[in-house]
Amino acid sequence: MDAHRLFLLLIWLAMPGALLAQKANPKRMVYYEAKNHPLPSPTGAVYAIQTEYIDSLRAIERWFSGPQKIREMASFSNIRRRYRDGETITYYDDGSVKTRLVYNDGHLVSRVSYYPNHKLRRQLRVERDSVVEDRCFSESGALMNCDTLARQLECPNGKPKPCTFYSVVRYPAKALKAGAQGKVTVSFVVSRFGELVDAWVVDSPSPLLNEEAVAAIRRMK
């Protein structure tokens, strides 16, 4: 073996394993079930994260829900330490932009958010980790108080916190016939995209009530 080939071999052996893996497979997709546990395949997954490596530290992450419906895209200057750099974009169900954030090596520089009708909702600018500009707009485009906007986003229809949500309950015929009644306690998981991804009964006076209780939670908006 000549000196040149020996030199290349030594460089290859010295390369970190993670970097070698990234060069061989620059994109990696991981699927997750409702409780955020990774899955070996897309079967049963409620969301997925695709990591596209630029080099050993820089990367782009894309979050998907449903059948390849993109929810978020983020650029990192250091994927290991989760330092965002450049743009992070979140999306509505129809694929339109919900928020557009700009980072500089982990520090937020600006944030712009939009209504579902694509009109500007909020415009924030940051310098040296301090807010220097923060403007909010109504759906009609008029300037509005940002505290008012925040309350509207937290609770629909101006309801005080904690918010109360209602859903139509269709009383099961078998439960009605059997005289089953009482309070059913349901737990559920909401994804980082605000979607209900799983629901299950924790406590119930009768199994005849369970299916409709879970269905009512899934209909809740």
N, C-alpha and C positions, 0 to 999 in steps of 0.2 A: 504494500500500500504506500503510495507516494505521500509526501508531506502535505500537499494541498487537500487530498481526500481525508487524511488523518485530522487535519484542522477542522474541516466541515463536520466530521463525525463527532469531534469533541464539542463543537458548538451545539449540535443537535442533542447530545446527551446532557448538556448543561441547561437546556431550555426547560422552564417550569412545565410540569405535567398539564396544568390548566391551560397554558398557552398553546401547547401542542394539540390539546383536545379542541380548542377554539378554532385553530387553523384548519383542522381536519373537518370540523363540523361547526361552522360559524353561527348557525341558528339552532336553538334548542327550544322545544315546546314541551311544557309540563302541564298536565291536566289535573284539576282538583275537584273533589266532591264538595257537598254543601258545607261540611264542617272544616273545610280548608286542608284536608288530607290529600296528598298527591295520589294519582291513580296511574296504573301502568298503560292505560289506553284511553281513548276518548269516551268509551262506554261508561255512562253514569256521571259524566263530568258536567258541572254547572258553569265552570269558567276555566280559562286556560291562560297561561303566560308564555309568550314567546320572547326569548332573549337572543338578540343578534349582536354578536361580539365584533367590535371594530379592531380591538387589540386585547392585550391581557387585562386592561382596566376599563377602557371605554366600551360602552354598550348602549343599545337601544332596546327598551322593553315595550312590548305591546300586550295589553290585557284584552281578552275576548270573552264574551258571554254568548250563550246560545250557539247557533251554527255560524261560527266565525264572525260574530258581530263585534266590531272593535269598540272598546269602551275607553281606553286610555293608551296614550303613547308617550313615553318619557325617555329622554337622553341622559346618560350618566357619564361624568368624567372619571368616576371611580365606582364601578358596580359593586365592588366588595364592601365599600363603606357607605354605599347608597348616596353618593354625592351627585345631585342632579346638576346638569349643566346644559344650557340651551333650552329648547322648548319642551314643555309637558302639555299635552292636549287631552282633554276629556270630551266625550261625544254623547249626544242624545241618541235615543233609539233609532232615529231615522238616519244616523250617520253625520248629522250636522254638528258643528263645534259648540260645545257647552262652555268650556273654559279654555283659555290659552295662557299659560304661565311661562315666564322666562326666568331662568336661574343662571347664576354665575358661580361655578364651583361650590354648589351647595347653598348659596344665598339667593333668596328671592329678589328679583329685580322689578318685575311687573306682573300683574294679573288682570286679564280682561275676561269678563263673563258675558254670556248672551242669553236672551230669552229663546224659547223654542221657535219663535217666529223670526229668529236671526237678528233681532234688534239688540242693541247694546244694553246690558244690564248694569254692569259695574266696571269701573276703570281704576286700577290701583297701581301706584308707582312707589318704589322703595329705593332709598339710597342709604348705604351703610346701616342696613337693618332697621331704618326708621322710615315710616310712611311720610312721603312728601306730597302725595296727591291721592285723593280718594273721592271719586265722583260716582253717584248712583243715578239710575234713570228708571222711570216707569216704562211699562210696555208701550205707551204712546210716544215715548222719547223725551218726556219732560224730566228735568232735574228733580230729584227727590232726596229726602233725608236718608242717609245710609242705615241709621238705626231702625227706621221704619221698614226699610227693605229687608233687613235682617230678621225682623219679627215676622214679616210676611213669609219668608222662606222657611222659618222654623215651624210655624203653625198655620195651616191653611185657614182662610176666611177670618184672619185676625183673632183666632182662638187663643186664650191665655195658656201658657205652659203649665203642666204637661198637656200635650195635645190629646184630644179624644177622637178616635176614628170609628166610624160605624160601617157595618156591612149588613146586607139583607140576609136573614137566617130563614131557611126553608125547613120548618120543623118536620123531621122524618115521620112518615106515616106509621112505621112499626113502633117508634118510640111513643107516639101519640096513643096508639092502640094499647100499648103496654103500660101507659101512665108514667113513663120515664121522664124525669125533669130534674133540674138542678144546674149548678154552675160547672162548666167544663173549662179547665185551665189548659191553655195551649202555649207552647214555646215555639219560637220561630227564629230563623236566621235571615238577616238582611245582608246582602252583599255590599261591598264598597261602592257599588254603582246604584244603591238604593233599591235593589230588586229583592223581593221575597224569594228565597231559593229553597227553603225547606221549612216544614211545620209538622209538629207532632204533639199528641195529647200527653200531658203530664199527670193530670188528675181528672177523673170523670165519675159521676154517679152511676152511669150505665154505658156500656159499649155501643148501645143503639144511638147514642148522641155523638159519638166520636167523629164519624165520617163527615157529617154536616158541619161540625165545629171547625174542623180543619179546612173544609171547603169555604166556609165563611171568611176565615183568615186570608185565604188565597184570593178572595174577591175584594178584599179591603184595599183601598187606594189612599 
